Amino acid sequence: MRLYPVLVYMKQIHKFHEHHEVCSVMHIEFRHLRTIKAIHETGGLARAADSLGITQSALSHQIKGIEDQAGVELFVRRSKPLKLSAAGHRLLAAANRILPEVAALELEFSGLVQGSSGRMHIAIECHACFEWLLPVLEEFRKAWPDVDVDIRPGLTFDALPALRKEQVDLVVSSDPEDMPGVTFLPLFDYEPVFVAATNHALASKAFIEADDFRDQTLITYPVEQSRLDVFSQLLIPAKVQPKAVRQVELTAVILLLVASGRGVAVLPDWVVRQASYGSDYVTRPLTETGLTRRLYAAVRDDCAELPFVAHLVAQARKEAVKLQRV
């Protein structure tokens, strides 16, 4: 039996396992990918080194290091211009796929640090605020095109807990809470006012009290009663419940129903002033001194100083001033 072929075969197996053991601990870095791409694009070590801002000697050491790790040659030796081997082309394909993603990620992170990009998902607990917020967001979109903007009605989920969990980034609310990690930035004050048809019996009163609602059909937005100003600030403390409560989605429909004598409503004063659905209704203050509420933008503490957050809040306040003048 001849042992020579067996010894050669064993050496080949040893080299195979040695090669795969090396490959299993390869450490490819971004600079290696940039190197392979630069050499391919320039066709030579000297030009590639210049484009990368390193010496030709350093570049050569990089190449040798990659080849030693991989156990294969990445270039066809003694070719002019310098050409990639089959293994080199595999690494180049990875570089062409990975480097653009890394560049995009670096750009995104840079934008986050500088406050020029990010996410602004807004939850609204104030049902009437959609019409006020839309022009604000239109101006915001033009000023911050790289910020992802979305609106979620905060009426079907707990908006403030969602804010702390980073499911949303800003909550428009009139009910500030003492929440660790959350800042409530004031936007503007408003007055909830009683709205009734001009010929309604309560239209002759100078102001409306809780007891006046006992025999009325109160038309509200489709919101839990505890989240409505008329209940939280007036009726619940007085332990008064209207004769009936009718929920309606749109402000225009609420005012049409009120004007036709189908019920009464309580709406923010700016909503009624802004409306142009006719003049067959009147407004009256709630209680002799009236009620004043404040609307807030709730944000996480770590986001409060971001430039685009500050701009949105400033724009919201500016739009609120317009509403007060209507």
C-alpha positions in Angstrom: 0.0 0.0 0.0 1.4 3.4 -1.0 1.2 6.0 1.7 2.1 9.1 -0.4 -1.4 9.8 -1.8 -2.9 9.4 1.7 -0.4 11.9 3.2 -1.2 14.4 0.4 -4.9 13.9 1.0 -4.5 14.5 4.8 -2.6 17.7 4.2 -5.4 18.9 1.9 -8.0 18.2 4.6 -5.8 20.0 7.2 -5.6 23.0 4.9 -9.4 22.9 4.3 -10.2 23.0 8.0 -7.5 25.6 8.7 -9.0 27.8 6.0 -12.6 27.4 7.3 -11.4 28.1 10.9 -9.9 31.3 9.7 -13.0 32.3 7.7 -15.2 31.7 10.7 -13.4 34.5 12.6 -13.1 37.0 9.8 -13.5 40.7 10.9 -14.5 42.7 7.9 -14.6 46.5 8.7 -16.2 49.3 6.8 -12.7 50.6 5.8 -12.1 47.2 4.1 -15.2 47.6 2.1 -14.2 51.2 1.2 -10.8 50.0 0.2 -12.0 47.3 -2.2 -14.4 49.7 -3.8 -11.8 52.4 -4.2 -9.3 50.1 -5.8 -11.9 48.7 -8.2 -13.0 52.3 -9.2 -9.5 53.7 -9.6 -7.7 50.7 -11.0 -4.6 51.0 -8.9 -3.2 51.1 -5.4 -1.6 54.6 -5.7 -4.8 56.3 -6.9 -7.0 54.4 -4.5 -4.7 55.4 -1.6 -5.0 59.1 -2.7 -8.8 58.9 -2.8 -8.9 57.3 0.7 -6.4 59.7 2.2 -3.9 57.0 3.3 -0.5 55.9 2.2 0.0 53.2 -0.4 1.9 51.2 2.2 -1.0 51.3 4.6 -3.4 50.3 1.8 -1.2 47.3 0.9 -1.2 46.2 4.6 -5.0 46.4 4.6 -5.3 44.2 1.5 -2.8 41.7 2.9 -4.7 41.7 6.2 -8.1 41.0 4.5 -6.5 38.2 2.3 -4.9 36.6 5.3 -8.2 36.5 7.1 -10.1 35.2 4.1 -7.5 32.8 3.0 -8.1 33.8 -0.7 -6.6 36.4 -3.0 -8.8 39.3 -3.7 -6.9 40.6 -6.8 -5.5 39.1 -9.9 -1.8 39.7 -9.4 0.4 41.5 -12.1 -2.7 42.8 -13.9 -2.9 46.4 -15.1 -5.2 48.0 -14.2 -5.5 46.0 -11.0 -8.4 43.6 -11.4 -10.5 41.8 -8.7 -10.6 38.1 -8.4 -13.8 36.2 -8.1 -13.5 36.5 -4.3 -12.8 40.2 -4.7 -16.0 40.7 -6.7 -17.9 39.0 -4.0 -16.5 41.5 -1.5 -17.2 44.4 -3.9 -20.8 43.3 -4.2 -21.1 43.4 -0.4 -19.4 46.9 -0.3 -21.9 48.2 -3.0 -24.8 46.9 -0.9 -23.6 47.9 2.6 -21.8 51.2 2.2 -24.9 53.1 0.8 -26.9 51.8 3.8 -24.3 52.9 6.2 -24.0 56.4 4.5 -27.8 56.8 4.8 -27.8 55.7 8.4 -25.0 58.2 9.2 -27.0 61.0 7.5 -30.1 60.0 9.5 -28.2 60.0 12.8 -26.6 63.4 11.9 -30.0 64.8 11.2 -31.3 63.5 14.6 -28.3 65.1 16.4 -28.8 68.4 14.6 -32.6 68.2 15.0 -33.3 68.4 11.3 -35.0 65.0 11.0 -36.9 62.6 13.1 -40.4 61.5 13.9 -43.4 63.5 15.0 -46.4 61.2 15.6 -49.1 63.3 17.3 -52.1 62.0 19.4 -55.0 64.4 19.9 -57.2 64.2 23.0 -59.0 67.4 22.0 -61.5 66.2 19.3 -62.2 69.8 18.1 -58.5 70.4 17.5 -58.2 68.6 14.1 -59.3 71.7 12.2 -56.9 73.9 14.2 -54.0 71.6 13.9 -54.1 70.8 10.2 -52.9 74.3 9.0 -50.2 74.1 11.7 -49.0 70.8 10.3 -49.1 72.1 6.7 -46.6 74.8 7.6 -44.6 72.4 9.7 -44.3 70.0 6.7 -42.9 72.7 4.5 -40.3 73.8 7.1 -39.2 70.2 8.1 -39.6 67.9 5.1 -37.4 65.2 6.7 -39.6 64.8 9.7 -42.1 61.9 9.6 -45.4 63.4 10.6 -48.5 61.4 11.5 -51.7 62.0 13.5 -53.5 59.5 15.8 -56.8 60.4 17.4 -56.0 60.0 21.1 -59.6 59.1 21.8 -59.4 55.4 21.3 -56.3 54.7 23.4 -54.4 56.1 26.4 -52.4 58.8 24.7 -50.2 59.9 27.6 -49.0 56.4 28.5 -48.4 55.8 24.8 -46.2 59.0 24.9 -44.0 57.6 27.7 -43.7 54.3 25.7 -42.5 56.3 22.7 -45.5 55.0 20.6 -46.3 58.7 19.9 -44.1 61.8 20.3 -46.6 64.6 21.2 -50.0 64.6 22.8 -52.4 67.6 22.5 -54.3 67.6 25.8 -56.2 69.9 28.2 -55.5 67.6 31.2 -51.9 67.9 32.4 -50.6 65.3 34.7 -47.6 65.0 36.9 -45.8 62.4 34.9 -42.0 61.7 35.3 -40.2 62.2 32.0 -43.0 64.2 30.4 -43.2 68.0 29.9 -46.5 69.9 29.3 -45.9 72.9 27.1 -48.8 75.4 27.2 -50.3 76.3 23.9 -53.3 78.6 24.5 -56.3 79.2 26.7 -59.9 78.8 25.6 -63.4 79.0 27.1 -65.9 76.1 26.8 -69.2 77.9 26.0 -72.9 76.8 26.0 -74.4 76.7 22.5 -78.2 76.7 21.9 -80.7 77.7 19.2 -81.6 81.4 19.2 -85.2 80.6 20.2 -84.2 78.1 22.9 -85.5 78.7 26.4 -82.0 78.9 27.8 -80.9 81.5 25.2 -82.3 84.3 27.3 -80.1 83.5 30.3 -76.9 85.5 30.9 -75.0 82.3 31.9 -75.7 78.6 32.2 -75.4 76.5 35.3 -75.1 72.7 35.9 -78.8 72.3 36.8 -79.9 73.8 33.4 -78.7 70.6 31.7 -81.0 68.3 33.7 -83.8 68.3 31.1 -81.7 68.9 28.0 -80.4 66.7 25.2 -76.6 67.4 25.2 -74.9 66.9 21.9 -71.2 66.0 22.2 -68.3 64.6 20.3 -67.9 60.8 20.6 -65.6 61.0 23.6 -65.8 59.5 27.1 -67.7 61.9 29.3 -64.8 62.3 31.7 -62.8 63.7 28.8 -65.3 66.4 27.9 -65.0 69.8 29.6 -68.7 70.2 30.3 -68.7 66.9 32.3 -65.3 67.1 34.0 -65.5 70.8 34.9 -69.2 71.3 35.5 -71.6 68.3 35.5 -69.6 65.6 37.3 -68.7 67.9 40.2 -72.3 69.0 40.5 -73.6 65.4 40.1 -75.8 66.4 37.3 -76.7 64.2 34.3 -78.5 65.5 31.2 -81.7 64.0 30.1 -80.0 62.5 27.1 -76.5 62.6 25.5 -76.2 62.4 21.7 -72.8 61.8 20.2 -71.9 63.4 16.8 -68.6 63.2 15.0 -68.5 66.5 13.1 -68.6 70.1 14.5 -70.7 71.2 11.5 -73.4 68.6 12.3 -73.4 69.5 16.0 -74.1 73.1 15.2 -76.8 72.2 12.6 -78.6 70.0 15.1 -78.3 72.8 17.8 -79.7 75.4 15.3 -82.6 73.1 14.5 -83.5 72.7 18.2 -82.5 69.1 18.5 -80.4 69.7 21.6 -77.7 71.9 23.1 -73.9 71.7 23.1 -70.8 72.9 24.8 -67.9 73.7 22.5 -64.6 75.7 22.8 -65.2 79.3 22.1 -62.7 79.4 19.2 -64.5 76.5 17.5 -67.8 78.4 17.5 -66.2 81.6 16.3 -64.4 79.8 13.5 -67.5 78.0 12.3 -69.4 79.4 9.4 -72.5 77.2 9.5 -75.1 79.9 10.0 -76.2 82.2 12.8 -79.3 80.4 14.2 -77.5 79.7 17.5 -76.1 81.7 20.4 -73.4 81.1 23.0 -73.4 81.7 26.7 -70.7 81.3 29.4 -70.8 78.3 31.7 -71.3 79.7 35.3 -71.4 83.3 36.2 -67.6 83.7 36.0 -67.1 81.4 33.0 -64.7 78.5 32.6 -61.2 78.8 31.3 -59.2 75.8 30.1 -55.7 75.5 28.7 -54.5 73.3 25.9 -51.0 71.7 26.2 -48.5 69.9 24.0 -47.2 67.0 26.1 -43.7 65.8 25.0 -41.0 63.6 26.5 -38.3 65.5 28.3 -35.6 64.3 25.9 -37.6 65.7 23.0 -38.7 69.0 24.4 -35.6 70.9 23.1 -35.5 69.4 19.6 -35.6 72.2 17.1 -38.5 70.8 15.1 -40.6 70.2 18.3 -40.0 73.8 19.4 -41.0 75.0 16.0 -44.2 73.0 16.0 -45.2 74.4 19.4 -44.4 77.9 18.3 -46.4 77.5 15.1 -49.3 76.0 17.1 -49.3 79.1 19.4 -49.2 81.4 16.4 -52.2 79.7 14.8 -54.0 79.9 18.2 -53.6 83.7 18.1 -55.4 83.7 14.8 -58.2 81.7 16.2 -58.7 84.1 19.1 -59.1 87.0 16.5 -61.7 85.3 14.4 
